[in-house]
């Protein structure tokens, strides 16, 4: 049996849908979530058997994983409890006799010098998996361009004609959430072929792009001129809020500018992503073009 955790969330739902499209039989797939009622209320979620799997209740997890052969362990949202939740899931997988775990991590997570706040829990979870004895595949995702939509930054950059940042020539290998979900599903089901052995780490990333490249992609996709405007780190939150980005999102996005500038999201793609997907990844321009109406909303 194949199982996917976090299926009430957007990534988990995408991965579950992709797994169903690849599995030989739908009956081989089970959805895991801490909130079955929320999952059942989602009209876009596939109709598959659902089990409650609450990482905060470790005494119940082994039963949730009964009969599961391969598990896609979708990392939880960043919180003070995240590592404890992940540890409970790994321990339950060992107890339940899961044969292989696929875990969603982030690029350069293993580097102990990585200053990106998101990386620390992933590094420790990868170590937990390595010490568990479980055969596993770690998929290290680069940044989803959906984050540029979620913050409103991409739309506001189009409206104002400028993308302010302190990232300078720092590159990010943007990879869409849909592509990462597809890659995870293909590894889980074995459709991706080799490279998913007892202990495998794979980067899932796109070509490295600077913020000037992001501005150019917005221009090409929308037909509206957008330029990159370099600003000092201390001025980034103010520059973003001046565009209309809500202050908390501006602070959160801006905190990564020094890390982008120093290359922490610049991960060369050696062809692994293409192999995992079975095709070329969606380009940033292609992603923006698919969201053109959203990006142009409110522009004169």
VENTAQUI-V863417 format. One line per field, one symbol per residue. phi: phi as a letter, one per 30 degrees, with the letter a starting at -180 (. if undefined). A space follows every 50 residues. Layout:
phi = ???
This chain:
phi = .cbbdiddcddedddddddddcddbeddcbccadbedddddddcdddbeb bdbcddbddcdeddceidcbbccdddddadceddddddddddddddidda cccccbdhddddcdddeddeddeddeddddddideabcccdddddeddde didddddddciabdacdhcdcbdebdeddddddddddediddidibddbb bbdcbcddbddddddddddddcicdbcdcdbdedcdeddddddkdeeddd ddddddedddddidccbdccjddddddiadddddddddddcedddcdidd
